[in-house]
Amino acid sequence: MAAVSTEESVVRDGEPADTAPASDQMTLAGALQAELFRRSAMLATAESLTGGRLGDVLSAAPGASDTYVGGVVSYATDVKQKVLGVSEETVETHGVVSAECAEEMATGVRHLMSADYAVSTTGVAGPATQEGKPVGLVYIGVASPDGVRSRRFDFDGDRAEIREKVVKAAIDLVLETVTGAA
């Protein structure tokens, strides 16, 4: 069975995911695409608060079909459960804004899409709290051949800024996982 680990580290604004202009996101996405291509590996996404933006960035570069298989935008809880396999117990015990949910989303989409790697985003972009959790609280999960892990982030900013920061952080975390820098 693959190793499962939830990282205890909390990344606050500016460590390492500052607001990224679109060109920075594209540069990171290109670096990730090159690493995946070099390894003949495919990536899938499971998005909640980013609403498809991560998939948009990952699929924007020419040649993206060689490394990006696709994704699921699972904004609603029942989609997380029915399509991605997030357990009812996870939703009831930890909520959808949790490390556990992020890890189950990443694992679910990796299997659903038969991908080598998968990344998930879940959190609160605002303007209101969700499940009693504050705006800016985000969990990103990454599933790989070596297992699944997640990282917690606390971002400042408005809804659009938070979502853009999450896209950059997700690409960073996948790149870190693929290259073994984690």
Beta strands, then each sheet from edge to edge (+ up, - down):
strand 1: 3-12
strand 2: 43-47
strand 3: 68-73
strand 4: 117-123
strand 5: 137-144
strand 6: 147-154
sheet 1: 1+ 6+ 5- 4+ 2+ 3+
end
